[in-house]
Amino acid sequence: MAGLALVFVAVMFGTTLPTPLYPLYEHRLGFGEQTTTLVFATYAVGQIVAALGFGSLSDRRGRRPMLAAAIGLSSVSAVVYLLPAALGWLYLGRLLSGLSAGAVTAAASPMLVELLPARRTLATVLAATLNIGGLGLGVLASGVLAQYAPHPLRVPFAIDLVLVALAAITLITVPETVQRRHADGHRAEQNRTEQRRSGDGAWQPHAAGAFLRASLAGFAGFAVLSLFTAVAPAFMTDVLHDPNRAVTGVVACSAFAGSLLGQLISVFLAPERGLTLSCAGLILGMSLVAAALTGSSLALLLTGAIIAGGGQGVGLRAGLATVAAVAPEHRRAETTSYYFVVLYVGSALPVIGVGIASMHVSLVDSGVSFSAAIAAIAVAVVALLVRSHPQPTPARAGISVRSHP
């Protein structure tokens, strides 16, 4: 468990290191906010490709090979960032970083459930905590180092490379949790045929609706985290007029801190109640973010980030628990990967929209529109939750009372 935790955190740590550094890259390489959002979208593309390619492969070939691939991709990404700054290297580094994040999530999240089969709630909380904790530590450390350490475009990635090397050594202690299937094609096809006949690996009728609700809430939550990861530096410099990179790191980290708090709260909630609370947090939090942008208030921005992040954290844990419950056993990693694909799309599309909108309207207007769109998605999820549990009619309620005096 400790070895797997270090691998998970180390890989996710490296993915958010560039956030406080974007203004430095913009100044050195001469690009603007639109290019920054495209660079971030490259990261999301890498996540999606990894989730689609590595999820089912992890089910078939084992978790440890995927973890090793994630470590390798993360280390190469760090090396790319240590090369002389160039826009092409920045795109490549973000792509490799996205691939590493998708690979480690596709393998580590179901692996935690398999290591703790009798404590699935704890496993899903650990998966979400390690994921978000690594992201938050990365952006906070990078912001502080960028502001106060020498060579801000080098030192964070050098530290990241050391951390990933330690994770590679630790991977030796992590046991495999998947029994590899025979390489023989005939035997593999026979296994699939047996699963179809027995119903093992088939989706239950209620699963699609549950997956949809969990995915929409996760989409909105990851869009919020992406807003703070990709656009927070621009908000700080252009709207709040505070160029301190450490403060930028704190603002971005506050959303991840809220997410961790939300995950702790979610332990005491059933998944569907967790999704409802998640949507409430997203609506309130993004309302405060919109108010912060229009009023140029750092305090409101931090408060909104924490509350919206808390909603994201509750929703992520509830979503993982929902997906783990409805996914067929032999397709757990594949199903988890599809869930994260939706989340990664949520990371990319809205942020790209903010970048494009900022070309035509102010950053404040695009940020407020983004906040309204996230709130609307959260309202839609609540409506779907209510619809999935219709209230009994008076007649049925009366029968129920008479049948059970």
GIRA-V559108 format. One record per residue. N is the residue number from 1. RES is the residue in three letters. OMEGA is omega in whole degrees, -180 to 180 (999 if undefined). D_FIRST is the distance of its C-alpha to the first C-alpha in whole Angstrom. Layout:
n: {N,N}
res: {RES,RES}
omega: {OMEGA,OMEGA}
d_first: {D_FIRST,D_FIRST}
This chain:
n: {1,2,3,4,5,6,7,8,9,10,11,12,13,14,15,16,17,18,19,20,21,22,23,24,25,26,27,28,29,30,31,32,33,34,35,36,37,38,39,40,41,42,43,44,45,46,47,48,49,50,51,52,53,54,55,56,57,58,59,60,61,62,63,64,65,66,67,68,69,70,71,72,73,74,75,76,77,78,79,80,81,82,83,84,85,86,87,88,89,90,91,92,93,94,95,96,97,98,99,100,101,102,103,104,105,106,107,108,109,110,111,112,113,114,115,116,117,118,119,120,121,122,123,124,125,126,127,128,129,130,131,132,133,134,135,136,137,138,139,140,141,142,143,144,145,146,147,148,149,150,151,152,153,154,155,156,157,158,159,160,161,162,163,164,165,166,167,168,169,170,171,172,173,174,175,176,177,178,179,180,181,182,183,184,185,186,187,188,189,190,191,192,193,194,195,196,197,198,199,200,201,202,203,204,205,206,207,208,209,210,211,212,213,214,215,216,217,218,219,220,221,222,223,224,225,226,227,228,229,230,231,232,233,234,235,236,237,238,239,240,241,242,243,244,245,246,247,248,249,250,251,252,253,254,255,256,257,258,259,260,261,262,263,264,265,266,267,268,269,270,271,272,273,274,275,276,277,278,279,280,281,282,283,284,285,286,287,288,289,290,291,292,293,294,295,296,297,298,299,300,301,302,303,304,305,306,307,308,309,310,311,312,313,314,315,316,317,318,319,320,321,322,323,324,325,326,327,328,329,330,331,332,333,334,335,336,337,338,339,340,341,342,343,344,345,346,347,348,349,350,351,352,353,354,355,356,357,358,359,360,361,362,363,364,365,366,367,368,369,370,371,372,373,374,375,376,377,378,379,380,381,382,383,384,385,386,387,388,389,390,391,392,393,394,395,396,397,398,399,400,401,402,403,404,405}
res: {MET,ALA,GLY,LEU,ALA,LEU,VAL,PHE,VAL,ALA,VAL,MET,PHE,GLY,THR,THR,LEU,PRO,THR,PRO,LEU,TYR,PRO,LEU,TYR,GLU,HIS,ARG,LEU,GLY,PHE,GLY,GLU,GLN,THR,THR,THR,LEU,VAL,PHE,ALA,THR,TYR,ALA,VAL,GLY,GLN,ILE,VAL,ALA,ALA,LEU,GLY,PHE,GLY,SER,LEU,SER,ASP,ARG,ARG,GLY,ARG,ARG,PRO,MET,LEU,ALA,ALA,ALA,ILE,GLY,LEU,SER,SER,VAL,SER,ALA,VAL,VAL,TYR,LEU,LEU,PRO,ALA,ALA,LEU,GLY,TRP,LEU,TYR,LEU,GLY,ARG,LEU,LEU,SER,GLY,LEU,SER,ALA,GLY,ALA,VAL,THR,ALA,ALA,ALA,SER,PRO,MET,LEU,VAL,GLU,LEU,LEU,PRO,ALA,ARG,ARG,THR,LEU,ALA,THR,VAL,LEU,ALA,ALA,THR,LEU,ASN,ILE,GLY,GLY,LEU,GLY,LEU,GLY,VAL,LEU,ALA,SER,GLY,VAL,LEU,ALA,GLN,TYR,ALA,PRO,HIS,PRO,LEU,ARG,VAL,PRO,PHE,ALA,ILE,ASP,LEU,VAL,LEU,VAL,ALA,LEU,ALA,ALA,ILE,THR,LEU,ILE,THR,VAL,PRO,GLU,THR,VAL,GLN,ARG,ARG,HIS,ALA,ASP,GLY,HIS,ARG,ALA,GLU,GLN,ASN,ARG,THR,GLU,GLN,ARG,ARG,SER,GLY,ASP,GLY,ALA,TRP,GLN,PRO,HIS,ALA,ALA,GLY,ALA,PHE,LEU,ARG,ALA,SER,LEU,ALA,GLY,PHE,ALA,GLY,PHE,ALA,VAL,LEU,SER,LEU,PHE,THR,ALA,VAL,ALA,PRO,ALA,PHE,MET,THR,ASP,VAL,LEU,HIS,ASP,PRO,ASN,ARG,ALA,VAL,THR,GLY,VAL,VAL,ALA,CYS,SER,ALA,PHE,ALA,GLY,SER,LEU,LEU,GLY,GLN,LEU,ILE,SER,VAL,PHE,LEU,ALA,PRO,GLU,ARG,GLY,LEU,THR,LEU,SER,CYS,ALA,GLY,LEU,ILE,LEU,GLY,MET,SER,LEU,VAL,ALA,ALA,ALA,LEU,THR,GLY,SER,SER,LEU,ALA,LEU,LEU,LEU,THR,GLY,ALA,ILE,ILE,ALA,GLY,GLY,GLY,GLN,GLY,VAL,GLY,LEU,ARG,ALA,GLY,LEU,ALA,THR,VAL,ALA,ALA,VAL,ALA,PRO,GLU,HIS,ARG,ARG,ALA,GLU,THR,THR,SER,TYR,TYR,PHE,VAL,VAL,LEU,TYR,VAL,GLY,SER,ALA,LEU,PRO,VAL,ILE,GLY,VAL,GLY,ILE,ALA,SER,MET,HIS,VAL,SER,LEU,VAL,ASP,SER,GLY,VAL,SER,PHE,SER,ALA,ALA,ILE,ALA,ALA,ILE,ALA,VAL,ALA,VAL,VAL,ALA,LEU,LEU,VAL,ARG,SER,HIS,PRO,GLN,PRO,THR,PRO,ALA,ARG,ALA,GLY,ILE,SER,VAL,ARG,SER,HIS,PRO}
omega: {-180,179,179,179,180,178,-178,-177,-177,-179,-179,178,-177,-173,-178,179,-177,-172,180,-176,-176,177,177,177,180,-179,-176,-174,173,174,-174,-175,-180,178,179,179,177,176,178,179,177,176,180,176,177,178,-178,179,-180,-179,179,-176,-172,-176,180,177,177,177,-175,-171,178,-177,-174,176,178,177,177,178,179,179,180,179,179,180,178,177,179,179,180,179,178,176,177,-173,176,-177,178,177,180,176,-178,179,179,177,179,178,176,176,-180,180,179,-179,-177,180,-179,-178,-172,-177,177,180,177,177,-179,176,-180,-174,-178,-178,-174,179,178,-179,-180,177,179,-179,-180,-178,180,179,-176,179,178,178,-179,179,-180,-177,179,-180,-179,179,180,-180,-179,-177,-169,-179,175,177,-174,178,-179,-172,-180,-177,173,176,179,-180,177,-179,179,177,176,178,178,178,-178,-178,179,-176,-175,-179,174,-179,-179,174,-177,176,-180,-179,-178,-175,-179,-179,179,179,178,178,180,178,179,179,-180,-179,-177,-176,178,-178,179,178,175,-175,-177,-170,-176,179,179,179,-180,-178,180,-177,179,178,178,177,-179,-179,180,175,178,179,179,177,-179,180,-173,-170,-179,178,179,177,-177,-175,-173,-176,-178,176,177,-176,-178,-176,176,177,175,177,179,180,179,-179,-179,177,178,176,175,178,178,178,178,179,176,178,-174,179,-175,-175,169,-175,-177,174,177,178,179,178,178,-179,178,178,179,-180,-179,-177,-179,173,178,177,178,178,179,-179,-180,-179,-180,-176,177,-179,178,179,178,180,178,179,-179,-178,178,176,176,176,178,-178,177,-179,180,179,179,178,178,179,179,-179,179,-178,-174,-177,172,-172,-176,177,-174,-179,179,180,176,179,177,177,-179,174,178,180,-179,173,175,177,-171,-169,-179,-180,175,178,177,180,179,-179,-179,176,-174,178,-179,178,177,-179,179,178,178,178,177,-179,179,-180,178,178,180,177,179,177,179,179,178,178,178,178,178,-179,-179,178,-179,178,178,176,179,-179,-180,179,179,177,-179,-179,-179,-178,-177,-171,999}
d_first: {0,4,5,5,6,9,10,10,12,14,16,17,18,21,22,24,25,28,29,31,32,34,38,38,37,40,42,42,42,44,43,42,40,41,39,36,35,36,34,31,32,31,28,27,29,27,24,26,27,23,22,25,25,21,20,22,22,18,19,22,20,16,13,13,17,16,13,16,19,17,17,20,22,20,22,25,25,25,28,30,30,31,34,37,37,39,38,37,34,33,33,32,29,28,28,26,23,24,23,20,19,20,18,14,15,16,14,10,12,13,10,8,11,11,8,9,13,15,13,14,15,12,10,13,13,10,11,14,13,11,14,17,16,16,19,21,20,21,24,25,24,27,29,29,30,32,34,34,33,35,35,33,33,31,29,26,26,26,23,21,22,21,17,17,18,15,13,15,14,11,10,12,9,7,9,12,12,15,18,21,24,27,29,32,33,35,32,30,33,34,30,31,34,33,30,33,35,33,32,28,27,30,30,31,34,32,29,31,32,29,28,31,30,26,27,30,28,26,28,30,27,26,29,29,27,28,32,30,28,31,34,34,35,38,38,38,41,43,43,42,44,41,40,37,34,32,33,33,29,29,31,28,25,27,26,22,22,24,22,19,22,22,19,19,22,21,19,23,24,25,24,28,29,26,28,31,30,28,31,33,31,32,35,36,34,35,39,38,37,40,42,41,42,45,46,44,42,39,38,38,36,33,33,34,30,28,30,30,26,25,27,25,21,23,24,21,19,22,22,19,19,23,22,19,22,25,23,24,21,22,22,19,18,22,22,20,21,25,23,22,25,27,25,26,29,29,28,31,34,35,34,37,39,39,40,43,44,44,47,49,48,47,43,44,45,43,40,42,42,38,38,40,39,35,37,39,36,34,37,37,34,35,38,36,34,38,39,37,38,41,43,45,49,51,53,49,48,52,51,47,49,52,50,47,50}
